[in-house]
C-alpha cells in the first residue's frame, strides 16, 4: 500500500555553496556517500535524474528508489494521466539551494531543443525565496530587448552583465523561469526550486571563478546557449500572487507543474481526488504535521517535503503555529 513518502536528501558540493543547508534547514551533510562535504550548494529532495535517484527514507518501502516505485505502482503513484504522458520517468525535481556566492549566468533548453540534442527533457523551473541576506539579488531575463548578435558580442566582450535584469529578492518572492530565460541566483539566497526532471544547464558566464581543487575555470557552454535563449524583454519577471492567510493561493500554472502557496495557522483538509496527480508538499517556513488515511502522520519542518501518491486522495495539514507550504503537482 502506498503512503506519504519521505526521501533521503542527496547533497551536492558546489563551488558557490555554503552552510545554510545545515544552519538554517538543519540538514547534516557531513556524511554523504562520497564522504563529508565542506559546504553544500544543493540538496535534491525528490529526484529521478539519472545517477541521482531518490531513495525512500522510512516506512514499509524504505530503501526503494523513486524509479522502482514508478515502475511498480505506475498511475497509483503518479496519477494515470501523468503516467500516460511520462511513463516510468518521474517528471519533477525538487531542490533546496544555498547560494553562498553568485551562481553562474545560465540558461536551460526547452523540450524541443533538448530532444534534438539528445539531452532528455528541457528545464522549466521556479524559485521560492526562503531566506535572503540583506541586499541579496538575482537575475531573471534581460533588462531590454536583445538581439542574438548583441548577446554574442556581449559574451565575447565580457559585458553580458550589462544586459541582465537584476532584482532584489526577499523571503516569499516567487520567480517562474520558463526554459530559455537567462538567469542566475545571487549570493545570500536560500530557496526552494521546483523544475522538470532535467540536469541540462548551459553555463554562459561564471564570473571568472577558478575551482580550488583543479585550479581551472569551469566549462562554459556559450555556443550551446545561443539557440536556447529567449531574447525578448518582459515587463514583469517576479511572479505576482496574493499572500492570503488560511487560503490556498495559486502562484504558478504551467504545462509542467502547478504550484500553490499555503500560508496557514489553522488545520486544513485537502482533497486531491480531482487532480489525477501525485502532490509534493514542501515546507518553506514553520512546521506542520501531514496526516493521511491509514493512520499515517508525517511531521515537516522548514526544508522538508513529502510526496503524496495519487492514490492518497486526501490529507489533513495540522500547522504548529504559522507555516508556509508549497503544494505542487502536474496539471
C-alpha positions in Angstrom: 0.0 0.0 0.0 1.3 3.5 -0.9 1.6 6.1 1.8 3.1 9.7 2.1 6.8 9.3 1.1 9.9 11.0 2.5 13.2 10.5 0.7 16.8 10.6 1.7 18.3 14.0 0.6 21.0 14.0 -2.0 23.7 16.6 -1.1 25.6 18.4 -3.8 29.0 20.0 -3.2 29.2 23.3 -5.2 31.9 25.9 -5.7 29.3 28.5 -4.6 27.7 26.5 -1.8 27.7 27.4 1.9 26.4 26.2 5.3 22.7 27.3 5.3 21.6 23.7 4.4 22.9 22.8 7.8 22.5 26.0 9.9 19.0 27.1 8.6 17.5 23.8 7.3 19.1 21.6 9.9 20.4 19.0 7.4 23.7 17.3 8.2 25.7 17.0 5.0 28.9 15.9 6.8 28.5 12.2 5.9 27.5 11.9 2.2 28.1 8.7 0.1 31.2 10.3 -1.3 32.5 11.5 2.0 31.9 14.7 4.0 31.2 18.0 2.2 32.9 21.1 3.3 30.0 23.1 2.1 26.7 22.3 0.3 25.1 24.1 -2.6 22.1 21.9 -3.2 20.1 19.2 -1.6 17.9 17.2 -4.0 14.8 16.1 -2.1 12.8 14.4 -4.9 14.8 13.3 -7.9 14.6 10.9 -10.8 17.7 12.3 -12.6 20.0 9.5 -13.8 22.6 8.7 -11.2 20.7 10.8 -8.6 17.5 8.9 -8.0 15.9 9.4 -4.6 15.5 6.6 -2.1 12.6 6.2 0.4 13.7 7.1 3.9 11.1 5.3 6.1 8.1 3.0 6.2 7.5 -0.3 4.5 9.0 0.9 1.2 12.3 2.0 2.9 15.3 1.6 0.5 13.2 1.6 -2.6 14.1 4.1 -5.3 11.7 6.5 -6.8 12.3 4.9 -10.2 11.4 1.4 -8.8 8.2 2.9 -7.2 7.0 4.4 -10.5 7.7 1.2 -12.4 5.8 -0.8 -9.8 2.9 1.4 -8.9 2.5 3.5 -12.1 -0.6 5.6 -12.1 -1.4 4.8 -8.4 1.8 6.7 -7.6 2.0 9.5 -10.1 -1.6 9.7 -11.5 -2.9 8.0 -14.6 -2.6 10.9 -17.0 0.9 11.7 -15.6 2.0 8.1 -16.3 0.5 8.1 -19.8 2.5 11.2 -20.5 5.8 10.4 -18.8 5.9 6.7 -18.4 8.4 5.4 -15.9 10.2 8.7 -15.6 9.1 10.8 -12.6 8.5 14.3 -14.1 9.6 16.8 -11.3 12.8 17.5 -9.4 12.6 19.4 -6.1 15.7 21.0 -4.6 16.8 23.4 -1.9 19.6 25.8 -3.0 22.1 27.7 -0.8 24.0 30.4 -2.7 26.9 31.5 -0.6 28.3 33.1 -3.8 26.7 34.0 -7.1 25.8 31.0 -9.3 26.8 31.1 -13.0 24.8 33.0 -15.5 23.0 30.2 -17.4 20.1 29.1 -19.4 18.2 25.8 -20.0 16.8 24.4 -23.3 13.2 23.7 -23.9 11.9 20.2 -24.6 12.2 20.5 -28.4 15.8 21.6 -28.3 16.8 19.1 -25.5 15.3 16.3 -27.6 17.1 17.5 -30.7 20.4 17.5 -28.8 19.5 14.1 -27.2 19.8 15.5 -23.6 16.4 14.4 -22.2 13.8 16.9 -21.1 14.1 20.6 -21.2 14.1 22.6 -18.0 11.3 25.0 -16.9 11.6 25.9 -13.2 10.5 28.1 -10.4 12.1 29.6 -7.3 10.6 30.4 -3.9 12.8 32.6 -1.8 13.0 31.1 1.8 15.7 33.3 3.3 17.7 36.3 1.9 20.7 38.2 3.3 20.2 41.9 3.2 20.6 43.3 -0.3 20.7 39.8 -1.9 19.9 39.9 -5.7 19.2 37.6 -8.6 18.9 37.7 -12.3 15.8 36.7 -14.4 15.8 37.7 -18.1 17.2 40.7 -19.9 16.7 44.4 -19.0 15.7 45.2 -22.6 15.1 43.6 -25.9 18.3 41.9 -27.1 19.2 40.5 -30.5 21.2 37.3 -30.9 24.1 39.4 -32.4 24.1 41.7 -29.4 24.2 38.8 -27.0 27.0 37.1 -28.8 29.1 40.3 -28.8 28.4 40.9 -25.1 29.6 37.4 -24.2 32.8 38.0 -26.3 33.3 41.4 -24.8 32.7 40.2 -21.2 29.8 42.7 -20.9 26.9 40.2 -20.6 26.1 41.5 -17.1 25.1 44.9 -18.6 22.1 43.2 -20.4 20.7 41.4 -17.4 17.6 42.2 -15.4 18.6 42.3 -11.7 16.1 42.1 -8.9 16.4 42.3 -5.2 14.9 39.2 -3.6 13.1 38.8 -0.3 11.5 35.8 1.6 8.2 34.8 -0.1 9.2 36.1 -3.5 8.4 33.7 -6.5 10.2 33.7 -9.8 9.0 31.5 -12.6 11.7 30.7 -15.2 10.5 29.1 -18.4 13.1 27.3 -20.5 15.1 29.9 -22.5 15.2 32.6 -19.8 18.7 33.6 -18.8 19.1 33.7 -15.0 21.4 33.3 -12.0 20.9 33.1 -8.3 22.8 35.7 -6.4 24.9 35.5 -3.2 23.0 35.3 0.0 19.8 33.5 -1.1 18.3 30.3 0.2 15.5 29.0 -1.9 13.3 26.1 -3.0 13.4 25.1 -6.6 10.8 23.1 -8.5 11.7 22.0 -12.0 11.3 19.5 -14.8 13.4 16.3 -14.3 16.5 17.5 -16.1 20.0 18.4 -15.3 20.8 20.2 -18.6 22.3 23.6 -18.0 24.2 25.8 -20.4 26.7 28.0 -18.5 27.2 31.4 -20.1 29.5 33.2 -17.7 31.0 32.1 -14.4 32.5 35.3 -13.1 36.0 34.0 -13.9 36.0 31.7 -10.9 38.7 29.1 -10.5 38.0 25.8 -8.9 40.1 25.4 -5.7 40.7 21.7 -6.4 41.6 21.7 -10.1 42.8 25.3 -10.5 40.7 25.5 -13.6 37.8 27.6 -14.6 34.5 25.7 -15.0 33.4 24.8 -18.5 31.2 27.3 -20.4 28.6 26.4 -23.0 28.3 29.8 -24.7 27.7 28.3 -28.2 25.1 25.8 -27.0 23.3 28.6 -25.2 22.8 30.8 -28.3 19.8 28.9 -29.7 18.3 28.1 -26.3 17.8 31.7 -25.2 14.6 33.7 -25.3 15.8 37.2 -26.3 12.5 39.0 -25.6 12.1 41.6 -22.8 9.2 41.2 -20.4 7.6 43.8 -18.2 7.4 41.6 -15.1 9.8 38.8 -14.0 8.8 38.4 -10.4 5.6 36.4 -10.1 2.7 38.3 -8.5 0.5 36.5 -6.1 -1.8 37.4 -3.1 -0.3 36.4 0.2 -3.5 35.4 1.9 -3.6 33.6 5.2 -5.6 30.4 5.6 -6.3 30.1 1.8 -4.7 28.2 -1.0 -3.2 30.7 -3.4 -2.0 29.8 -6.9 1.5 31.1 -7.7 2.5 29.2 -10.9 0.5 27.3 -13.5 2.5 25.9 -16.4 2.4 22.9 -18.7 4.8 21.1 -16.4 3.7 21.9 -12.9 1.2 23.9 -10.8 2.4 25.4 -7.6 0.1 26.8 -4.8 1.2 28.6 -1.7 -0.4 27.7 1.6 0.1 30.2 4.4 -1.9 28.6 7.3 -2.1 28.7 11.1 -5.2 26.5 11.3 -5.9 22.9 10.4 -7.0 22.3 6.8 -8.1 19.2 4.8 -7.1 18.9 1.2 -9.0 16.6 -1.2 -6.9 15.7 -4.2 -9.4 13.4 -5.9 -9.9 15.8 -8.9 -6.3 16.3 -9.9 -5.1 12.8 -11.0 -1.5 13.5 -10.0 0.9 13.0 -7.1 1.3 16.0 -4.9 4.6 17.2 -3.3 4.3 19.3 -0.2 7.4 21.4 0.5 7.7 23.2 3.9 9.4 26.6 3.3 8.6 28.1 6.7 7.4 27.0 10.1 6.3 23.4 10.9 3.3 21.2 10.4 2.1 17.6 10.5 0.7 15.9 7.4 -2.0 13.3 8.3 -3.2 10.8 5.8 -5.7 7.8 5.8 -4.5 4.7 7.4 -3.0 6.5 10.4 -0.1 8.0 8.6 1.4 11.1 10.2 4.4 12.9 8.8 6.0 15.9 10.6 7.6 18.5 8.4 9.8 21.4 9.3 11.3 24.1 7.1 13.4 22.4 4.4 11.5 19.1 4.4 9.0 17.7 1.9 6.7 14.8 1.4 5.4 13.1 -1.8 1.7 12.3 -1.6 0.9 9.4 -4.0 -2.1 9.9 -6.4 -3.9 7.0 -4.7 -4.0 9.0 -1.4 -6.9 11.2 -2.1 -7.0 13.5 1.0 -4.6 14.7 3.6 -5.0 17.0 6.7 -2.4 19.6 7.4 -2.0 20.5 11.0 0.2 23.6 11.5 2.4 24.2 14.5 1.8 27.9 14.6 2.3 29.8 11.3 3.6 27.7 8.4 4.1 28.1 4.7 3.9 25.1 2.3 4.4 24.9 -1.4 1.9 22.4 -3.0 3.0 21.2 -6.4 1.6 18.7 -8.9 1.4 18.0 -12.6 -1.7 19.6 -14.3 
